[in-house]
Amino acid sequence: MTAPSSVGIDFGTTNSVIALSGAPGEADLVEFAAPGGPSSVFRSALCFWQDDAVKGGPFPGGLAHEAGPWAIAEFLDFPQGSRFLQSFKSVAASATFEHANLFEKRLRFEELGQVFLTHLMAHGGAPLRDLPERIVIGRPVRYVGARPDAALARKRYDAMFAMLGRPVHYVYEPMGAAFSFASRLSEPATLLVADFGGGTSDFSIVRVEAPGAARRCVPLGAAGIGIAGDRFDYRIMDHLVLPLLGKGGTYRSFDKVLEIPPGHFADFGDWSRLALMRNRRTLEQLARLRHGATDPAAIDRMIAVVEHELGFGLYEAVGRLKRTLSGAEQGALRFESDNLTIDADVSRADFERWIAPDLQRIDQTVDRALAKAGLQPDQIDHVFLTGGSSLIPAVRALFERRFGEGRIATGDELTSIAHGLALIGQSADLSEWTAEDEDEDDGVEV
C-alpha cells in the first residue's frame, strides 16, 4: 500500500525546517542553497529595507524583504538602512502585539509570517514548487508569553499558512520528534520527548508500538512552558549587558533620586521586540530618561543599541557564549562596536546559577506531563532530548537525575520535528494527531 505524500513544516522561533515524505516510514529534509553553503536549517529571521525599485508584491511602495540566511546577509550589508526581525514567532499568541512598524508600513503577525513563508518556500526550490496535498505544521504545546492566547495564535497561524492554498494540520512539535525517534526503534517502548526550542520547552509522552502496528505511536500526555533558549539568552543579557545600559541605575525627578524602572529594559530581554524599539516614540522616551539619569553614558549606550541595530550582534555573541559553555567550563562574552564594548569572562557555574529558576520550572512541567500520562519516571523506557538547548549540560543533567543516563538519547536536534511531521502526514487518519489547546496557562513573565 502506498503511503500518502506529505510535507512537514517546523516553523520554529529560532530556526525552521521542512521535510517531505517518501516511501512508507521515510522522509527527506529539504536543503536550502544558503549563502554560507547548503543547509537544511533555515533561520527564522526577516530583513526589510526601502527600495524604490520595488513596485509589486504584497507590500508595494518601496518595501523590500528577505528571510533566513539571506535576511542576515542583507542586514549585515546595510544595517543602518534595514530592519532585522528574529524570534517573531514569540508574539503569535500575544494580544498586545498588533503590528510591527517597518518604515512606513505596519505589518501584522500573519503578514510577517506570509513574507517569511514566501521566502522559505522559494529558497526550497524545486521540491517545494508543487506541494503534496497533506501539509502538517508543528505548533508548541504552550505558546510564549505571560498570558498566551492559543485561539489568537491559531487564527494568526491559519492566516499565515492560508497562502499555501490547501488545508493544513497542526500537530504538537514534540509529537513530530516522537515519530522521528520511533523510526529508530524496533521494539515497543514508552517514550518521553523533551523539545527545547527558542521560545518554548514542550514535553510529550508516547507509547511506541512495534514496527508494522496499525498505530505506531499513541500519545499519553503532554505539557509545555514558555521557557527555553531565548529565556536563557535573557539571563545572560540581564547579568552582563543590561547593567551597562543603565539597569539598576538611577535618575533625578525634581529633588528625588529614583531607580530607573525595569520596564525600560523589558524589550531588551526579547529578541522579537528589540528590533521594534527603533521608533520615534521609544527614542524620545530614552532621550528624556537620559536627561535625568545620574549615569547618562549608560543611557547613551542603550540608545546606541536601538539606533544602530546592535541586537543581531548581541544575539550572535550571546549564542557563541552559550555554545562555548555547553562544551567548556569557562567562556567569554565578547562584543565590540563604536558605541558598546563588552568583555566578560563567564563560568559554566555562573550560567547554571542564572538559569536555575528556569530549570526548576521546566522540571515541574515534566512532572505535569508524567501526571497527565499517569506514569512514574521508572516507567519511561527512553527520553529523547531535541532542540538546540538540549545541548546545555544543566538541561541534560536534569533528565539524567530523573531517568538515568542510560535512557537518554539525542541527535538531529534541529531537524527531528520536521522529519517526524512528514512521517505523521503518512498516517491513514490525520485527525487523530491534531493538536488541541490545553486548559491551564503556563506562560511566564520575563
WOQUIPE-V380661 format. One record per helix or strand. SS is the DSSP state (alpha for helix, beta for strand). FROM is the first residue (numbers start at 1). LEN is the number of residues. Records with the same first field share a line. If there is no record, write none. Layout:
SS = FROM-LEN  FROM-LEN
This chain:
beta = 6-6  15-7  27-3  32-3  37-3  42-2  45-6  63-5  82-5  100-3  105-3  134-6  168-5  189-8  201-8  217-9  250-4  256-4  293-1  330-7  341-7  382-5  408-2
alpha = 68-10  79-3  88-4  109-20  150-15  173-10  229-17  262-8  271-7  280-13  296-12  311-17  348-26  377-3  388-4  393-11  405-3  416-9  430-4
